[in-house]
Each structure stands twice: as structure tokens, then as C-alpha cells.
């Protein structure tokens, strides 16, 4: 065989081997890049998933502490309270452990900033929660309930809102990582295709081999990329499910807060939770319109009734009267047996004149509603229909939170309150008696009959009084 053919025969296997070696190197580099990208993204997504899991644990632990405090308030059995208190401390431990684990993760600047804000909010709410637990342990349930509704739950809502921001940011980071991995996988495939085309130009003799090997390598790379996409989508779906779970817990907490608002006057509850009013021992002078309502001879009537019938009628009466007062914007101060004390002008006011008019309109509607319910109450076992007397006065009062740091009550005090109470005692059976100060504010809308000046015990001067006949627009013209 000629020497040239011998050399060609020797170079052909060598060139073939070199091409195969180069293809193997290129393929290995491409596959290694995909594997590295796959491993890197698995680590990133896994880390994000762990972060979301830890943040979710913090959220659930924070929410459960408020729920456990509510359950401790609701349970009267001390042993049950002790068990709930242990769970309360367990939730605190879970929260701290999850927080410490989260801080050990590779956090960026924004995550650190969000965690710092979250810790600031947590340092505010935790002492309040511990104070509530101490009050429960001392059996000061009302103080614990007030502190929980007025401070702990609003502060806890801010903590949960910050945790939701952390979850949103982690989910966004996972999506960005997925996009980055997909781009790198595409770049790797393009890199392999480009080199394969160069090798095809180098040797026509091994073109078929190079094409087949390149296509096989492409399939491997595409399968690796598709596998990476599937895994990232699965992890992203897990993050989305965790986010939906957090939103569900938020809705449950909001529903629970709405149910608990029934323990406070709607106006006071709204004023406190909107931040317009602080929960502290403080008061102010303000001109208000006060209403006292009392059932005539209620004790004598109820002596002849069974306790169950009496409870039903009294609860229905107080509910109906309260609904009317709230509809007109009144604040229910207290119930004194069958008596009701209302005032208009705080914490929200529409103006002194409008507040006084709303108070008188409330009294008129209360008397009308009592008359409408007479037949139902007589069927329930009452010997005689319920009849009320109502007294109304407008004057300056001291309004605010009174009591001690451990127990306080939102109420009003002053001579104007006493005068309204005296007018109720002097009112006619089934009538509405208002003072001259109130009459000056409502005389354009309310028709009244002068009753003359009366001496009120505790007052240094006679008080002009007027009996309410009705709304001017609703009375027949003469």
C-alpha cells in the first residue's frame, strides 16, 4: 500500500478519534452545565421553599397565639386555661425557632430589611400578649379581653401583613430563578448546536456520525431542561399553595375579629381599630345629648312572670332599642337592669344640633317600636304592656376612659348626665321629656308641648322642660 494511503489510513482514525474526543468534551461540557444549572436551581428553589415554609410556620404560630388567648378568655376552667397557656408558650417557641432558622439562610438585602421590620412589629405585640396572659392568670378577663381587642389584634394584624410581604417576595424570587434557569438551558443548547455545525464542516467523512450524535445530545439536553422546568413548576406550585393557605388564615382571622367586635360598641370599636382613639386613661369635655330610658313598674310586672319568659322579653326589648339607637348613630353607654343609657356626639359627631335631633328621633322610634311589640309580649305571658319613660338633655360632659390601668370603661360623667336621668323620672308614662337646652336645638324639626320649669334635685336652678309630641313633618296640619 502506498505510503500516502498508509498515512491517510493512520490519520483517518486519528482524526475520527479527535472528532469523537472533541464531541465528547463539548457534550460533557454542555451536559455538565445543564446538570449544574439543574442542581443550582434545585438548591435555590429548595431554599426558597424552606424560607416560605419557615415564614408560614411563623405566620401560623403568630396567628395561633391570638386564637389561644381568645380561647383562654372564653374558658372558665383553670385546668383548661393551663393547657392553653402551655400551647401559647409552645407557639412562641415555634415562632422563635422558625425565625432563627430563617435568619441562617442566605438572605438578600431586601429579605433582611423585611425581617427587621417584622421583628420591630413583633417586639411591640409580644409584650402586649404576655400582659394579656398575665391578666388571664389573675382572672381579670374583661381587662384581658379589652387589651386583646384594642391593642394585641391590631398589632398582630401588622405582623401578619409583614409576613405576607415576605412570602410574596420569596415567590417572586422563585419565579425569577426559574426564568434564569430556562435562559441558561437555552444558551447551553445553542452552544452545543453551534459547535456541532463547526465539526460538520471539519469532516464530511464523519458528518453522519456527528449529526446523529449531536441530535442525541440535543435530546438529552432538552429532556434535562424539561425535567428542570417540571421540577421548578412543582416547587412554584408548592409556593403558590402555601400563599393561598396564608390568605385563608388571614380571612379566618378577619372573620374572627368581626365576631369579636360585638363585645364593644360599634362606634368605639371602629374608632379604636382605625387608630382615631387610643386605649388609655384619658378624658375630654364635650357637648353631648344624653338619653335615659326606663320601663315603668317593671319590677311589679316581672314578679308574676317565669324567669325564662322574663329573660326572653327583656333581651328582645334591649336588642330592639339598641338597634334603633345604633341606626341613628348613638353610643350605648350601659344597661342598668331594664334601663338604657345612650349618648350622641362621641366618638363620632355630626354636629351638636344634628346629634340632638338624632337623639330625639331615636326616642320617638323607640316608643313606636314598643307599641308595635305589645301584642307579642302579651302573648308571652305579660299581664300588662311594657311602657317606658324617656328623658333627654343636652349639655357638657366629661367623656373618655375611666377606671384603672387594669380595668377601664368608656363612659360619660357630669351634671348633664344626672339631669337627663332626673328628666326620665319626671317624664309622663309613655312620654318623652326633654330639657330646654335640647328643645332649642330641635324645635324646628320636633313639635313639643311646654311643661314649665321644674325643680330638679341637685340643680341650683329650675329647668325648663318640654314634652315631645312628634316630628313636625309627620304630624297632621291644623
C-alpha positions in Angstrom: 0.0 0.0 0.0 1.4 3.4 -0.9 2.8 5.4 2.0 0.3 8.2 1.5 -2.6 5.8 1.9 -0.9 4.4 4.9 -0.6 7.9 6.4 -4.3 8.6 5.4 -5.4 5.4 7.0 -3.5 6.3 10.1 -4.8 9.9 10.1 -8.4 9.0 9.5 -8.8 7.0 12.7 -6.8 9.7 14.5 -9.0 12.4 13.1 -12.1 10.4 13.8 -10.9 9.8 17.3 -10.1 13.5 17.7 -13.5 14.5 16.4 -15.1 12.0 18.8 -13.0 13.3 21.6 -13.9 16.9 20.8 -17.6 16.0 20.6 -17.4 14.1 23.9 -15.7 17.1 25.5 -18.4 19.5 24.1 -21.2 17.2 25.0 -19.8 16.7 28.5 -19.4 20.4 29.0 -23.0 21.0 27.9 -24.4 18.2 30.0 -22.4 19.3 33.0 -23.7 22.9 32.6 -27.3 21.6 32.5 -26.6 19.4 35.5 -25.0 22.3 37.3 -27.9 24.6 36.4 -30.3 21.9 37.5 -28.6 21.4 40.8 -28.2 25.2 41.3 -31.9 25.8 40.7 -32.9 22.9 42.8 -30.9 24.4 45.6 -32.3 27.9 45.0 -35.9 26.7 44.8 -35.5 24.3 47.7 -34.0 27.2 49.8 -37.0 29.5 48.7 -39.4 26.7 49.6 -37.7 26.3 53.0 -37.9 30.1 53.5 -41.6 30.0 52.7 -42.2 27.0 55.0 -40.4 28.8 57.8 -42.3 32.1 57.2 -45.6 30.1 57.1 -44.7 28.5 60.4 -44.1 31.9 61.9 -47.4 33.2 60.5 -49.4 30.2 61.9 -47.6 30.4 65.3 -48.3 34.2 65.5 -52.0 33.7 64.5 -52.4 30.8 66.9 -51.2 32.8 69.8 -54.0 35.3 69.4 -56.5 32.4 68.9 -55.2 30.7 72.1 -55.6 34.0 74.0 -59.2 34.2 72.9 -59.8 30.6 74.0 -58.2 31.2 77.3 -60.6 34.1 77.8 -63.6 32.0 76.8 -62.7 29.0 79.1 -63.5 29.3 82.8 -61.9 26.0 83.8 -58.4 26.8 85.2 -57.0 23.5 84.1 -58.1 24.1 80.5 -56.6 27.6 80.7 -53.3 26.0 81.9 -53.3 23.6 78.9 -54.0 26.5 76.6 -51.2 28.5 78.2 -48.8 25.7 77.5 -49.8 25.7 73.9 -49.5 29.5 73.9 -45.8 29.2 75.0 -45.3 26.4 72.5 -46.4 28.6 69.7 -43.9 31.3 70.9 -41.1 28.6 70.8 -42.1 27.6 67.3 -42.1 31.2 66.2 -38.6 31.8 67.6 -37.2 28.6 66.2 -38.6 29.3 62.7 -37.2 32.8 62.9 -33.7 31.6 63.9 -33.7 29.0 61.1 -34.8 31.7 58.6 -32.0 34.1 59.7 -29.5 31.3 59.0 -30.5 31.2 55.3 -28.7 33.1 52.6 -30.8 36.3 52.7 -30.5 39.3 50.4 -30.7 42.9 51.5 -34.5 43.2 50.9 -35.2 40.0 52.9 -33.1 41.3 55.8 -35.0 44.6 55.7 -38.4 42.9 55.7 -37.3 40.6 58.6 -36.0 43.7 60.5 -39.4 45.4 60.1 -41.2 42.2 61.1 -39.1 42.0 64.3 -39.9 45.6 65.2 -43.6 44.8 64.9 -43.1 41.5 66.9 -41.4 43.4 69.7 -44.5 45.5 70.0 -47.1 42.8 70.1 -45.3 40.1 72.2 -45.3 42.2 75.5 -49.0 43.0 74.9 -49.8 39.3 74.5 -47.8 38.4 77.7 -49.6 41.1 79.6 -52.9 39.6 78.4 -51.8 36.2 79.5 -50.9 37.6 83.0 -54.3 39.2 83.2 -56.0 35.9 82.4 -53.9 34.2 85.0 -55.1 36.8 87.5 -58.7 36.1 86.3 -59.1 39.6 85.1 -60.9 38.5 82.0 -62.6 41.8 81.0 -59.3 43.7 81.1 -57.6 40.9 79.1 -60.4 41.0 76.5 -60.2 44.8 76.2 -56.4 44.8 75.8 -56.6 41.9 73.3 -59.2 43.7 71.1 -57.8 47.2 71.3 -54.0 46.5 71.1 -53.0 42.9 70.5 -55.2 42.1 67.5 -54.4 45.4 65.5 -50.7 45.0 66.2 -50.8 41.3 65.3 -52.5 42.2 62.0 -49.4 44.3 61.1 -47.1 41.4 62.0 -49.1 39.1 59.7 -49.2 41.6 56.9 -45.4 41.9 57.0 -45.1 38.1 56.9 -47.3 38.1 53.8 -44.9 40.5 52.2 -42.0 38.1 52.9 -44.0 35.3 51.3 -44.8 37.4 48.2 -41.1 38.3 47.9 -40.0 34.7 48.1 -42.5 33.6 45.5 -41.3 36.3 43.2 -37.7 35.2 43.7 -38.6 31.6 42.8 -40.2 32.8 39.6 -37.1 34.9 38.7 -34.8 31.9 39.4 -36.9 29.7 37.1 -36.7 32.2 34.3 -32.9 32.5 34.7 -32.5 28.7 34.6 -34.6 28.4 31.5 -32.5 31.0 29.7 -29.2 29.3 30.7 -30.5 26.0 29.5 -31.4 27.6 26.1 -28.0 29.2 25.9 -26.3 25.8 26.6 -28.3 24.1 23.8 -27.4 26.9 21.3 -23.8 26.5 22.3 -23.9 22.7 21.5 -25.6 23.3 18.2 -23.1 25.9 17.1 -20.1 23.6 17.9 -21.8 20.7 16.1 -22.1 22.7 12.9 -18.4 23.6 13.1 -17.5 19.9 13.4 -19.6 19.0 10.4 -17.6 21.5 8.3 -14.3 19.9 9.5 -15.0 16.4 8.3 -17.5 15.3 5.7 -16.4 11.7 6.2 -17.9 11.7 9.7 -20.8 14.1 9.0 -23.5 11.4 9.6 -21.9 10.4 12.9 -21.6 14.0 14.1 -25.2 14.7 13.1 -26.6 11.7 14.9 -24.5 12.3 18.0 -25.5 16.0 18.0 -29.2 15.1 17.7 -28.9 12.6 20.5 -27.1 15.2 22.7 -29.8 17.7 21.9 -32.5 15.3 23.0 -30.6 14.7 26.3 -30.2 18.5 26.9 -33.9 19.2 26.0 -35.0 16.4 28.3 -32.8 17.8 31.1 -34.2 21.2 30.5 -37.8 19.9 30.5 -37.1 18.0 33.7 -35.7 21.2 35.3 -38.8 23.1 34.2 -41.1 20.5 35.6 -39.3 20.5 39.0 -39.3 24.3 39.2 -43.0 24.4 38.3 -43.7 21.8 41.0 -41.8 23.9 43.6 -43.5 27.1 42.4 -46.9 25.4 42.8 -45.9 24.5 46.3 -45.1 28.1 47.0 -48.5 29.2 45.5 -50.3 26.7 47.7 -48.6 28.0 50.8 -49.5 31.5 49.8 -53.2 30.5 49.4 -53.1 28.9 52.8 -51.8 32.1 54.3 -54.6 34.1 52.6 -57.1 31.6 54.0 -55.8 32.1 57.5 -56.0 35.9 57.0 -59.7 35.6 56.1 -60.3 33.4 59.1 -58.6 36.0 61.4 -60.6 38.8 59.9 -63.9 36.8 60.4 -62.9 36.2 64.0 -62.2 39.9 64.5 -65.6 40.8 63.1 -67.3 38.4 65.5 -65.3 39.8 68.5 -66.4 43.4 67.6 -69.8 42.6 69.1 -68.2 42.9 72.6 -67.7 46.7 72.0 -69.9 49.5 70.9 -69.7 49.7 67.1 -68.6 53.3 67.2 -66.0 52.7 69.9 -64.7 49.6 68.1 -64.4 51.4 64.8 -62.7 54.4 66.5 -60.1 52.2 68.3 -59.2 49.9 65.4 -59.0 52.8 62.9 -56.4 54.5 65.1 -58.5 57.6 65.8 -58.7 56.8 69.5 -56.1 55.3 71.9 -56.9 52.9 74.7 -55.6 54.8 77.8 -57.0 56.5 80.9 -57.9 59.9 79.4 -61.0 62.1 79.1 -62.2 65.3 77.4 -65.0 67.9 77.8 -67.6 67.8 75.1 -71.2 68.8 74.5 -73.4 65.7 74.1 -77.0 64.8 74.1 -77.9 62.1 76.7 -80.9 59.8 76.7 -82.2 57.7 79.7 -85.0 55.2 79.1 -86.7 53.1 81.8 -89.6 50.7 81.9 -92.5 51.8 84.2 -93.3 49.4 87.1 -91.1 46.7 85.6 -90.3 45.1 88.9 -94.0 44.7 89.8 -94.8 43.3 86.3 -91.9 40.8 86.3 -92.8 39.4 89.8 -95.6 37.5 88.2 -93.6 36.1 85.3 -91.4 33.0 84.9 -87.7 33.6 84.7 -87.5 32.2 81.2 -90.3 34.4 79.8 -88.8 37.4 81.6 -85.3 36.8 80.1 -86.8 36.4 76.6 -88.8 39.6 76.8 -86.1 41.7 78.4 -83.4 40.6 75.9 -85.7 41.3 73.0 -86.6 44.7 74.4 -82.9 45.7 74.9 -82.0 44.3 71.4 -84.8 46.3 69.6 -83.9 49.5 71.5 -80.2 49.1 70.9 -80.7 48.5 67.1 -82.7 51.7 66.9 -80.0 53.7 68.8 -77.2 52.4 66.6 -79.2 53.1 63.4 -79.3 56.8 64.4 -75.6 56.9 65.4 -76.0 56.7 69.1 -73.4 55.2 71.5 -74.8 52.7 74.1 -73.2 53.6 77.4 -74.6 50.9 79.6 -77.7 48.8 80.6 -78.9 49.2 84.2 -81.3 46.4 84.6 -84.2 47.4 82.3 -82.9 50.9 81.9 -80.8 52.1 79.0 -78.3 55.0 78.9 -77.3 56.4 75.5 -75.4 59.5 74.3 -74.9 61.2 70.9 -71.9 63.2 69.8 -68.9 60.9 70.6 -66.8 59.2 69.4 -68.4 60.4 66.2 -70.4 63.5 65.8 -72.4 65.2 63.0 -72.7 68.5 64.9 -74.4 69.4 68.2 -77.7 70.2 66.5 -77.8 67.1 64.4 -76.7 64.9 67.3 -79.6 66.3 69.4 -82.1 65.8 66.6 -80.9 62.2 66.1 -81.3 61.5 69.9 -84.9 62.8 69.9 -85.8 60.8 66.7 -84.3 57.8 68.4 -86.6 58.3 71.4 -89.7 58.7 69.2 -88.9 55.5 67.2 -88.2 53.6 70.5 -91.7 54.4 71.8 -93.3 53.5 68.5 -91.5 50.2 68.4 -92.5 49.3 72.0 -96.1 49.9 71.0 -95.7 47.6 68.0 -94.4 44.8 70.2 -97.1 45.0 72.8 -99.2 42.1 71.3 -96.2 39.8 71.1 -95.2 40.4 74.7 -98.8 40.0 76.0 -98.8 36.6 74.2 -95.6 35.7 76.0 -97.2 35.9 79.4 -97.1 39.6 80.5 -100.1 40.8 82.4 -99.7 44.4 81.2 -98.0 46.0 78.2 -94.5 47.5 78.6 -94.5 51.3 78.9 -91.4 53.4 79.0 -90.4 56.9 80.1 -87.6 58.7 78.4 -85.6 61.8 79.5 -83.2 63.8 77.2 -80.8 66.6 78.0 -78.0 68.4 76.0 -75.0 69.7 77.9 -71.3 69.5 78.5 -70.0 66.2 79.9 -66.6 64.6 80.5 -66.2 61.6 78.1 -63.4 59.1 77.9 -61.9 56.0 79.6 -62.3 55.9 83.3 -61.0 53.3 85.8 -57.6 51.9 86.4 -54.8 50.7 84.2 -56.0 47.1 84.7 -59.7 47.8 84.1 -61.2 50.8 82.3 -64.7 51.8 81.0 -65.6 54.2 78.2 -68.4 56.3 79.6 -69.5 59.9 80.4 -69.9 61.7 83.7 -71.1 65.1 84.8 -74.1 67.2 85.8 -75.7 66.8 82.4 -75.9 63.1 82.9 -77.6 63.5 86.2 -80.1 66.0 84.7 -81.0 63.6 81.9 -81.6 60.8 84.5 -83.9 63.2 86.6 -85.9 64.1 83.5 -86.6 60.5 82.8 -88.0 60.1 86.3 -90.2 63.2 85.8 -91.4 62.1 82.3 -95.0 61.0 81.8 -95.8 57.3 81.5 -95.1 56.5 77.8 -93.8 60.1 77.2 -90.6 61.8 76.3 -89.4 64.7 78.4 -86.6 67.0 77.1 -84.8 69.9 78.6 -84.9 73.5 77.3 -81.3 73.2 76.1 -82.3 70.3 73.8 -85.5 72.0 72.8 -83.6 75.0 71.4 -81.7 72.6 69.1 -84.6 70.6 67.8 -87.6 72.9 67.8 -87.5 73.4 64.1 -88.0 69.7 63.4 -89.7 68.4 66.6 -93.1 69.6 67.9 -93.1 69.9 71.7 -95.5 71.0 74.4 -94.1 73.3 77.2 -94.3 71.6 80.6 -93.0 74.5 82.6 -89.9 74.8 84.8 -89.3 72.1 87.4 -87.0 71.8 90.3 -84.5 69.1 89.8 -82.8 67.6 92.8 -79.2 68.5 92.8 -79.7 71.5 90.4 -79.4 75.1 91.7 -82.0 76.5 89.3 -85.3 75.3 87.8 -85.1 73.6 84.5 -87.4 74.3 81.6 -89.0 71.1 80.2 -90.9 70.1 77.1 -92.8 67.0 76.3 -92.2 65.6 72.8 -95.3 65.3 70.6 -93.7 64.1 67.4 -91.9 65.1 64.2 -93.3 68.2 62.7 -93.4 66.7 59.2 -95.3 63.6 60.4 -98.0 65.5 62.4 -101.3 66.4 60.7 -101.7 70.1 60.0 -104.3 72.0 61.9 
